[in-house]
Amino acid sequence: MLSGHEFTELFNKALSQTEKIMLWYHERSGEYTAEEIQKNVLPGTLLTSVRRSMTDLFKSGYLAKGTKVMGSYGVHIYTYKKA
């Protein structure tokens, strides 16, 4: 179980990841995969964390799904664009 301080730290870290992704899309046009966002915006961050942030932005209406492309793991993945 996380302490209140640990939870707050993790929550703020997650929020800052989401904000960095929002800024990336705000400054650029185009469609990007979670893998591209990880490489260009959040290097060293787990891909699952990047996907979670992008899913949150999609659910909130900030991002929209784009086309599907082949991901690095051999499966088709969505690109996302600013809604």
CYANA upper distance limits for C-alpha pairs under 8 A (distance plus 0.5 A):
  2 LEU  CA      6 GLU  CA      6.21
  2 LEU  CA      7 PHE  CA      6.28
  3 SER  CA      7 PHE  CA      6.59
  4 GLY  CA      8 THR  CA      6.63
  5 HIS  CA      9 GLU  CA      6.67
  6 GLU  CA     10 LEU  CA      6.72
  7 PHE  CA     11 PHE  CA      6.50
  8 THR  CA     12 ASN  CA      6.53
  9 GLU  CA     13 LYS  CA      6.63
 10 LEU  CA     14 ALA  CA      6.68
 11 PHE  CA     15 LEU  CA      6.62
 12 ASN  CA     16 SER  CA      6.55
 13 LYS  CA     17 GLN  CA      6.81
 14 ALA  CA     18 THR  CA      6.90
 14 ALA  CA     49 SER  CA      8.35
 14 ALA  CA     53 SER  CA      7.91
 15 LEU  CA     19 GLU  CA      6.68
 16 SER  CA     20 LYS  CA      6.61
 17 GLN  CA     21 ILE  CA      6.86
 17 GLN  CA     42 LEU  CA      7.90
 17 GLN  CA     50 VAL  CA      7.99
 17 GLN  CA     53 SER  CA      7.41
 18 THR  CA     22 MET  CA      6.69
 18 THR  CA     53 SER  CA      5.71
 18 THR  CA     54 MET  CA      7.75
 18 THR  CA     57 LEU  CA      8.01
 19 GLU  CA     23 LEU  CA      6.66
 20 LYS  CA     24 TRP  CA      6.75
 20 LYS  CA     41 VAL  CA      7.51
 20 LYS  CA     42 LEU  CA      8.50
 21 ILE  CA     25 TYR  CA      6.89
 21 ILE  CA     37 ILE  CA      7.79
 21 ILE  CA     41 VAL  CA      7.43
 21 ILE  CA     53 SER  CA      8.34
 21 ILE  CA     54 MET  CA      8.07
 22 MET  CA     26 HIS  CA      6.50
 22 MET  CA     57 LEU  CA      8.47
 23 LEU  CA     27 GLU  CA      6.66
 24 TRP  CA     28 ARG  CA      6.84
 24 TRP  CA     41 VAL  CA      7.76
 25 TYR  CA     29 SER  CA      7.12
 25 TYR  CA     81 LYS  CA      7.74
 25 TYR  CA     82 LYS  CA      6.57
 26 HIS  CA     82 LYS  CA      7.97
 29 SER  CA     81 LYS  CA      7.91
 29 SER  CA     82 LYS  CA      7.94
 30 GLY  CA     81 LYS  CA      6.50
 30 GLY  CA     82 LYS  CA      8.41
 31 GLU  CA     66 GLY  CA      6.97
 31 GLU  CA     79 THR  CA      5.96
 31 GLU  CA     80 TYR  CA      5.65
 31 GLU  CA     81 LYS  CA      5.13
 31 GLU  CA     82 LYS  CA      8.45
 32 TYR  CA     36 GLU  CA      6.51
 32 TYR  CA     37 ILE  CA      7.23
 32 TYR  CA     79 THR  CA      5.40
 32 TYR  CA     80 TYR  CA      5.90
 32 TYR  CA     81 LYS  CA      7.16
 33 THR  CA     37 ILE  CA      6.86
 33 THR  CA     77 ILE  CA      7.82
 33 THR  CA     78 TYR  CA      6.85
 33 THR  CA     79 THR  CA      4.90
 33 THR  CA     80 TYR  CA      6.73
 34 ALA  CA     38 GLN  CA      6.54
 34 ALA  CA     47 LEU  CA      7.60
 34 ALA  CA     50 VAL  CA      6.65
 34 ALA  CA     51 ARG  CA      6.23
 34 ALA  CA     54 MET  CA      7.78
 34 ALA  CA     79 THR  CA      7.93
 35 GLU  CA     39 LYS  CA      6.72
 35 GLU  CA     47 LEU  CA      7.33
 35 GLU  CA     71 GLY  CA      8.32
 36 GLU  CA     40 ASN  CA      6.53
 37 ILE  CA     41 VAL  CA      5.74
 37 ILE  CA     42 LEU  CA      7.10
 37 ILE  CA     50 VAL  CA      7.89
 38 GLN  CA     42 LEU  CA      5.16
 38 GLN  CA     43 PRO  CA      5.91
 38 GLN  CA     44 GLY  CA      8.20
 38 GLN  CA     45 THR  CA      7.23
 38 GLN  CA     46 LEU  CA      8.34
 38 GLN  CA     47 LEU  CA      6.94
 38 GLN  CA     50 VAL  CA      6.84
 39 LYS  CA     43 PRO  CA      5.63
 42 LEU  CA     50 VAL  CA      8.22
 45 THR  CA     49 SER  CA      7.36
 45 THR  CA     50 VAL  CA      7.65
 46 LEU  CA     50 VAL  CA      7.13
 47 LEU  CA     51 ARG  CA      6.67
 48 THR  CA     52 ARG  CA      6.62
 49 SER  CA     53 SER  CA      6.79
 50 VAL  CA     54 MET  CA      6.71
 51 ARG  CA     55 THR  CA      6.49
 52 ARG  CA     56 ASP  CA      6.67
 53 SER  CA     57 LEU  CA      6.79
 54 MET  CA     58 PHE  CA      6.61
 54 MET  CA     63 LEU  CA      8.07
 55 THR  CA     59 LYS  CA      6.58
 56 ASP  CA     60 SER  CA      6.65
 57 LEU  CA     61 GLY  CA      6.80
 57 LEU  CA     62 TYR  CA      5.72
 57 LEU  CA     63 LEU  CA      6.09
 58 PHE  CA     62 TYR  CA      6.24
 58 PHE  CA     63 LEU  CA      4.97
 58 PHE  CA     64 ALA  CA      6.35
 58 PHE  CA     65 LYS  CA      8.08
 59 LYS  CA     63 LEU  CA      8.36
 61 GLY  CA     83 ALA  CA      7.16
 62 TYR  CA     82 LYS  CA      6.61
 62 TYR  CA     83 ALA  CA      5.92
 63 LEU  CA     80 TYR  CA      6.67
 63 LEU  CA     81 LYS  CA      6.00
 63 LEU  CA     82 LYS  CA      5.05
 63 LEU  CA     83 ALA  CA      5.25
 64 ALA  CA     80 TYR  CA      6.06
 64 ALA  CA     81 LYS  CA      5.87
 64 ALA  CA     82 LYS  CA      6.51
 64 ALA  CA     83 ALA  CA      5.46
 65 LYS  CA     78 TYR  CA      6.88
 65 LYS  CA     79 THR  CA      6.54
 65 LYS  CA     80 TYR  CA      5.09
 65 LYS  CA     81 LYS  CA      6.88
 66 GLY  CA     78 TYR  CA      6.71
 66 GLY  CA     79 THR  CA      5.41
 66 GLY  CA     80 TYR  CA      5.54
 66 GLY  CA     81 LYS  CA      6.70
 67 THR  CA     78 TYR  CA      6.26
 67 THR  CA     79 THR  CA      6.09
 67 THR  CA     80 TYR  CA      8.28
 68 LYS  CA     76 HIS  CA      6.34
 68 LYS  CA     77 ILE  CA      5.71
 68 LYS  CA     78 TYR  CA      4.84
 68 LYS  CA     79 THR  CA      6.54
 69 VAL  CA     76 HIS  CA      5.72
 69 VAL  CA     77 ILE  CA      5.99
 69 VAL  CA     78 TYR  CA      6.85
 69 VAL  CA     79 THR  CA      7.64
 70 MET  CA     74 GLY  CA      6.73
 70 MET  CA     75 VAL  CA      6.16
 70 MET  CA     76 HIS  CA      4.86
 70 MET  CA     77 ILE  CA      6.61
 71 GLY  CA     75 VAL  CA      6.01
 71 GLY  CA     76 HIS  CA      6.12
 71 GLY  CA     77 ILE  CA      6.24
